[in-house]
Amino acid sequence: MKKILLLTLTLGLSWSQWATAHAIMIKSSPEKESSSNVIPNKVEVWFDDNVGPKYTSLAVVNTKGERVDKGDGALQTFDKSHLVTNLKPITAGRYGVRYRVQSADGHIVTGKFFFEITE
């Protein structure tokens, strides 16, 4: 019985460490799925852990699929969990944000979200 309990506990701890090993986006500006009349000049994404600069990408596209970011997406120097890209002048509309980073465990994490600028 003790061996079964120990095995169950060990597997449970291993699973929880594996399940949380990848970086997770925890915040963005503009906020994920938000609607605002304020036109941003940059898009920022924060993760729950530091991410590596290798394979890092942050792109913002309009509804036509055209990139509206300046292609300068990069990790912040003193906060390796914070990714930023500057935007070209944009107008009212819906925009998609796509990101790709490498977690501390070496795995690539990708995701996307939208925000809307109203008149």
N, CA and C of each residue as an Amber inpcrd file, in Angstrom:
protein
   357
   0.8200000  -1.1920000   0.0000000   0.0000000   0.0000000   0.0000000
   0.8670000   1.2610000   0.0000000   1.9570000   1.2500000   0.8010000
   2.8540000   2.4010000   0.8640000   3.5210000   2.6420000  -0.4900000
   3.8680000   1.5440000  -1.1970000   4.5140000   1.6860000  -2.5010000
   3.5600000   2.3230000  -3.5100000   2.3040000   1.9280000  -3.4750000
   1.3070000   2.4960000  -4.3830000   1.1010000   3.9780000  -4.0890000
   1.0110000   4.3230000  -2.8160000   0.8380000   5.7130000  -2.4140000
   2.0370000   6.5530000  -2.8430000   3.2400000   6.0330000  -2.6390000
   4.4580000   6.7340000  -3.0150000   4.5370000   6.9100000  -4.5350000
   4.1880000   5.8740000  -5.2840000   4.1950000   5.9450000  -6.7380000
   3.1810000   6.9690000  -7.2320000   1.9960000   6.9690000  -6.6610000
   0.9580000   7.9240000  -7.0440000   1.4020000   9.3480000  -6.7630000
   1.9750000   9.5780000  -5.6030000   2.4630000  10.9030000  -5.2280000
   3.5830000  11.3540000  -6.1620000   4.5050000  10.4750000  -6.4630000
   5.6270000  10.7960000  -7.3510000   5.1310000  11.1350000  -8.7490000
   4.2240000  10.3350000  -9.2900000   3.6740000  10.6100000 -10.6150000
   2.8980000  11.9200000 -10.6330000   2.1590000  12.1810000  -9.5740000
   1.3940000  13.4240000  -9.4820000   2.2960000  14.6420000  -9.4780000
   3.3780000  14.5900000  -8.7220000   4.3220000  15.7070000  -8.6880000
   5.0240000  15.8680000 -10.0310000   5.3970000  14.7780000 -10.6480000
   6.0450000  14.8390000 -11.9590000   5.1070000  15.4480000 -12.9880000
   3.8570000  15.0450000 -12.9910000   2.8760000  15.5720000 -13.9320000
   2.6790000  17.0610000 -13.7310000   2.5630000  17.5190000 -12.4790000
   2.3270000  18.9350000 -12.2400000   3.5150000  19.7710000 -12.6820000
   4.7400000  19.2800000 -12.5160000   5.9150000  20.0140000 -12.9770000
   5.9410000  20.0500000 -14.4950000   5.6100000  18.9560000 -15.1450000
   5.5970000  18.9110000 -16.6060000   4.5150000  19.8090000 -17.1580000
   3.3500000  19.8060000 -16.5460000   2.2200000  20.5700000 -17.0550000
   2.4600000  22.0720000 -16.9700000   3.2530000  22.5220000 -16.0240000
   3.4950000  23.9510000 -15.8770000   4.8540000  24.3700000 -16.4130000
   5.5150000  23.5310000 -17.1720000   6.8600000  23.8260000 -17.6420000
   6.8890000  24.8800000 -18.7400000   5.8510000  25.0220000 -19.5230000
   5.8280000  25.9500000 -20.6380000   5.4070000  27.3400000 -20.1850000
   6.0030000  28.3540000 -20.8100000   5.6240000  29.7400000 -20.5260000
   4.1800000  29.9690000 -20.9630000   3.4590000  30.7270000 -20.1670000
   2.0620000  31.0350000 -20.4530000   1.8960000  32.5480000 -20.5020000
   1.2150000  33.0400000 -21.5330000   0.9380000  34.4680000 -21.5960000
  -0.0250000  34.8190000 -20.4670000   0.3440000  35.8030000 -19.6500000
  -0.4970000  36.1730000 -18.5110000  -1.1330000  37.5480000 -18.6600000
  -0.5790000  38.3740000 -19.5720000  -1.1010000  39.7290000 -19.7120000
  -0.6710000  40.2790000 -21.0590000  -1.4730000  41.2070000 -21.5800000
  -1.0880000  41.8900000 -22.8080000  -1.6110000  43.3180000 -22.7790000
  -1.0040000  44.1460000 -23.5950000  -1.4600000  45.5170000 -23.7920000
  -1.3350000  45.8130000 -25.2750000  -2.4610000  46.1020000 -25.9520000
  -3.8400000  46.0940000 -25.4710000  -4.2250000  44.7140000 -24.9410000
  -5.2090000  44.7290000 -24.0710000  -5.6540000  43.4760000 -23.4640000
  -6.2600000  42.5380000 -24.5040000  -6.0400000  41.2600000 -24.2670000
  -6.5870000  40.1980000 -25.1150000  -8.0960000  40.3630000 -25.2300000
  -8.5910000  40.3150000 -26.4680000 -10.0250000  40.3900000 -26.7750000
 -10.6790000  41.6910000 -26.2970000  -9.8910000  42.7730000 -26.1890000
 -10.4330000  44.0480000 -25.7170000 -10.9340000  44.9010000 -26.8770000
 -11.7160000  45.9100000 -26.5280000 -12.2040000  46.9020000 -27.4750000
 -12.0040000  48.2680000 -26.8270000 -11.3780000  49.1860000 -27.5710000
 -11.0580000  50.4940000 -27.0130000 -11.0180000  51.5310000 -28.1200000
 -11.2290000  52.7800000 -27.7700000 -11.0930000  53.8550000 -28.7520000
  -9.7060000  54.5060000 -28.6820000  -8.8360000  53.9770000 -27.8460000
  -7.4700000  54.4670000 -27.7200000  -6.5740000  53.6920000 -28.6910000
  -5.8670000  54.4280000 -29.5500000  -4.9950000  53.7950000 -30.5360000
  -3.6130000  53.5790000 -29.9170000  -3.1960000  52.3270000 -29.7900000
  -1.8830000  52.0500000 -29.1790000  -0.7460000  52.3240000 -30.1690000
   0.4400000  52.5580000 -29.6500000   1.6180000  52.7040000 -30.5220000
   2.5410000  51.4860000 -30.4070000   2.1620000  50.5470000 -29.5410000
   2.9270000  49.3080000 -29.3970000   2.0270000  48.2180000 -28.8430000
   2.4690000  46.9800000 -28.9700000   1.8030000  45.8220000 -28.3820000
   2.8130000  45.1620000 -27.4600000   2.3550000  44.8140000 -26.2500000
   3.2080000  44.1880000 -25.2520000   2.5660000  42.8930000 -24.7730000
   3.4020000  41.9090000 -24.5140000   2.9420000  40.6110000 -24.0170000
   3.8540000  40.2000000 -22.8580000   3.2480000  39.7300000 -21.7730000
   3.9970000  39.2470000 -20.6140000   3.7070000  37.7660000 -20.3990000
   4.7320000  37.0330000 -19.9900000   4.6150000  35.6080000 -19.7210000
   4.8520000  35.3440000 -18.2400000   4.4570000  34.1750000 -17.7800000
   4.5990000  33.8300000 -16.3620000   6.0170000  33.4110000 -15.9870000
   6.9150000  33.3780000 -16.9640000   8.3020000  32.9960000 -16.7100000
   9.1690000  33.6290000 -17.7970000  10.4470000  33.7010000 -17.5590000
  11.3590000  34.2030000 -18.5810000  11.3080000  33.3090000 -19.8070000
  11.4990000  33.9180000 -20.9700000  11.5420000  33.1810000 -22.2270000
  12.8520000  33.5380000 -22.9170000  13.3020000  32.6420000 -23.7790000
  14.5750000  32.8600000 -24.4630000  14.4080000  33.7120000 -25.7080000
  15.4760000  34.3930000 -26.1250000  15.4060000  35.2430000 -27.3160000
  15.3710000  34.4510000 -28.6230000  15.8080000  33.2020000 -28.5760000
  15.8150000  32.3660000 -29.7800000  14.3720000  32.0210000 -30.1650000
  14.0510000  32.1390000 -31.4440000  12.7220000  31.8330000 -32.0000000
  11.6510000  32.8440000 -31.5790000  12.0220000  33.9590000 -30.9740000
  11.0450000  34.9360000 -30.5010000  10.4500000  35.7100000 -31.6740000
   9.1260000  35.8360000 -31.6610000   8.4330000  36.5780000 -32.7100000
   7.1550000  37.1790000 -32.1270000   6.8580000  38.4120000 -32.5330000
   5.6190000  39.0790000 -32.1470000   5.1530000  39.8610000 -33.3660000
   4.0060000  39.4710000 -33.9250000   3.4930000  40.0990000 -35.1410000
   2.0650000  40.5710000 -34.9100000   1.7400000  41.7170000 -35.5080000
   0.3980000  42.2770000 -35.4270000  -0.0910000  42.4760000 -36.8520000
  -1.2900000  41.9630000 -37.1520000  -1.8380000  42.0460000 -38.5050000
  -3.2390000  42.6340000 -38.4800000  -3.6070000  43.2890000 -39.5930000
  -4.9660000  43.8180000 -39.7290000  -5.8700000  42.7450000 -40.3360000
  -7.1100000  43.0930000 -40.6290000  -8.0670000  42.1030000 -41.1430000
  -7.7200000  41.6210000 -42.5470000  -6.8430000  42.3500000 -43.2610000
  -6.3930000  41.9210000 -44.5860000  -5.1810000  41.0040000 -44.4940000
  -4.6880000  40.7700000 -43.2640000  -3.5180000  39.9350000 -43.0760000
  -2.2090000  40.6780000 -43.2500000  -2.2680000  42.0050000 -43.3640000
  -1.0710000  42.8120000 -43.5330000  -0.4670000  43.1430000 -42.1730000
   0.8450000  43.0360000 -42.0900000   1.5190000  43.3730000 -40.8280000
   1.4660000  44.8730000 -40.5950000   1.1200000  45.2350000 -39.3640000
   1.0680000  46.6430000 -38.9780000   2.0810000  46.9590000 -37.8820000
   2.8680000  45.9450000 -37.4870000   3.9500000  46.2060000 -36.5420000
   5.1880000  46.5990000 -37.3500000   6.1650000  47.1630000 -36.6620000
   7.3950000  47.6210000 -37.3180000   8.4440000  46.5210000 -37.4560000
   8.1030000  45.2960000 -37.0680000   9.0380000  44.1850000 -37.2030000
  10.1810000  44.2280000 -36.2040000   9.9780000  44.9710000 -35.1120000
  11.0400000  45.1300000 -34.1230000  10.7450000  44.4000000 -32.8150000
   9.9020000  43.3940000 -32.8700000   9.5400000  42.6510000 -31.6650000
  10.7660000  42.0910000 -30.9640000  10.8630000  42.3490000 -29.6620000
  12.0290000  41.8860000 -28.9070000  11.6990000  41.7750000 -27.4280000
  12.4780000  40.9590000 -26.7420000  12.3700000  40.8720000 -25.2880000
  12.9730000  42.1250000 -24.6730000  12.4030000  42.5580000 -23.5720000
  12.9530000  43.7010000 -22.8520000  14.2680000  43.3070000 -22.1960000
  15.1900000  44.2200000 -22.1430000  16.5360000  43.9530000 -21.6290000
  16.5320000  43.4480000 -20.1940000  15.7380000  44.0810000 -19.3310000
  15.7790000  43.7370000 -17.9050000  14.5920000  42.8970000 -17.4460000
  13.7330000  42.4870000 -18.3700000  12.5930000  41.6340000 -18.0280000
  12.3880000  40.6360000 -19.1530000  12.9580000  39.4750000 -19.0110000
  12.9150000  38.4600000 -20.0670000  11.5690000  37.7340000 -20.1590000
  10.5620000  38.2410000 -19.4640000   9.2110000  37.6970000 -19.6050000
   8.3180000  38.6900000 -20.3550000   8.8910000  39.7670000 -20.8720000
   8.1470000  40.8880000 -21.4530000   8.5970000  41.1030000 -22.9020000
   7.6710000  40.8960000 -23.8340000   7.9300000  41.0150000 -25.2630000
   7.1850000  42.2270000 -25.8050000   7.8540000  43.0530000 -26.6350000
   7.2570000  44.2980000 -27.1400000   7.5390000  44.4640000 -28.6250000
   6.5510000  44.9990000 -29.3570000   6.7660000  45.4420000 -30.7330000
   6.0600000  46.7690000 -30.9220000   6.6700000  47.6620000 -31.6910000
   6.0720000  48.9570000 -32.0000000   5.1670000  48.8260000 -33.2140000
   4.1420000  49.6830000 -33.2700000   3.1790000  49.6380000 -34.3630000
   3.3690000  50.7990000 -35.3330000   3.0530000  50.5350000 -36.5950000
   2.9110000  51.5990000 -37.5790000   1.6200000  52.3290000 -37.2040000
   1.3630000  53.5150000 -37.7490000   0.0810000  54.1770000 -37.4500000
  -1.0900000  53.2800000 -37.8850000  -2.0290000  53.0400000 -36.9800000
  -3.1920000  52.2050000 -37.2930000  -4.4740000  53.0070000 -37.0740000
  -5.5530000  52.4900000 -37.6130000  -6.8630000  53.1370000 -37.5040000
  -7.8350000  52.1720000 -36.8330000  -9.0930000  52.5980000 -36.7430000
 -10.1180000  51.7380000 -36.1540000 -10.1820000  50.4150000 -36.9260000
 -10.4030000  49.3330000 -36.2100000 -10.4970000  48.0240000 -36.8330000
 -10.1040000  46.9280000 -35.8640000 -10.1290000  45.7020000 -36.3530000
  -9.7750000  44.5280000 -35.5540000  -8.3740000  44.0900000 -35.9520000
  -7.5700000  43.7550000 -34.9530000  -6.1810000  43.3720000 -35.1800000
  -5.8760000  42.0470000 -34.4950000  -5.0680000  41.2570000 -35.1630000
  -4.6370000  39.9820000 -34.6080000  -3.1920000  40.0670000 -34.1600000
  -2.8890000  39.4320000 -33.0510000  -1.5250000  39.3820000 -32.5140000
  -1.1100000  37.9200000 -32.4580000   0.0520000  37.6230000 -33.0240000
   0.6070000  36.2640000 -32.9700000   1.9660000  36.3350000 -32.2870000
   2.1960000  35.4020000 -31.3780000   3.4880000  35.3730000 -30.7070000
   4.0680000  33.9700000 -30.7210000   5.3960000  33.9360000 -30.6340000
   6.1320000  32.6740000 -30.5240000   7.3440000  32.9440000 -29.6470000
   7.5360000  32.1130000 -28.6450000   8.6850000  32.2380000 -27.7480000
   9.1970000  30.8460000 -27.3940000  10.3890000  30.8140000 -26.8540000
  10.9550000  29.5610000 -26.3680000  10.9320000  29.5860000 -24.8440000
  10.2290000  28.6140000 -24.2490000  10.1630000  28.5100000 -22.7930000
  11.5230000  28.1610000 -22.2160000  11.6690000  28.3680000 -20.9250000
  12.9080000  28.0280000 -20.2340000  13.2430000  26.5490000 -20.3890000
  12.2080000  25.6940000 -20.5780000  12.4470000  24.2580000 -20.7370000
  12.8180000  23.8840000 -22.1760000  12.9090000  24.8870000 -23.0650000
  13.3150000  24.6460000 -24.4450000  12.1770000  24.4710000 -25.4370000
  10.9460000  24.3170000 -24.9530000   9.8080000  24.1220000 -25.8530000
   9.3420000  25.4500000 -26.4510000   8.8850000  25.3790000 -27.6910000
   8.3500000  26.5510000 -28.3740000   6.8800000  26.7110000 -27.9870000
   6.4930000  27.9300000 -27.6400000   5.1170000  28.2460000 -27.2720000
   4.5930000  29.2760000 -28.2650000   3.4290000  29.0110000 -28.8340000
   2.8150000  29.9500000 -29.7630000   1.4050000  30.2800000 -29.2870000
   0.9130000  31.3980000 -29.7330000  -0.4500000  31.7790000 -29.3900000
  -0.8860000  32.9750000 -30.2080000  -2.1500000  33.2950000 -30.0940000
  -2.6850000  34.4630000 -30.7960000  -3.8690000  35.0060000 -30.0180000
  -4.1410000  36.2680000 -30.2480000  -5.3230000  36.9120000 -29.6740000
  -5.6590000  38.1230000 -30.5390000  -6.8010000  38.7100000 -30.2640000
  -7.2790000  39.8450000 -31.0400000  -7.5600000  41.0270000 -30.1130000
  -7.5260000  42.2300000 -30.6910000  -8.0150000  43.4140000 -30.0180000
  -8.6730000  44.2830000 -31.0820000  -9.5310000  45.1730000 -30.6420000
 -10.2660000  46.0290000 -31.5730000 -10.1370000  47.4750000 -31.1770000
  -9.9390000  48.3310000 -32.1870000  -9.9260000  49.7740000 -31.9940000
 -11.2270000  50.3040000 -32.5920000 -12.0080000  51.0040000 -31.7660000
 -13.2860000  51.5400000 -32.2190000 -13.1160000  52.9920000 -32.6430000
 -14.1110000  53.5010000 -33.3570000 -14.1000000  54.9110000 -33.8190000
 -14.0730000  55.8530000 -32.6410000
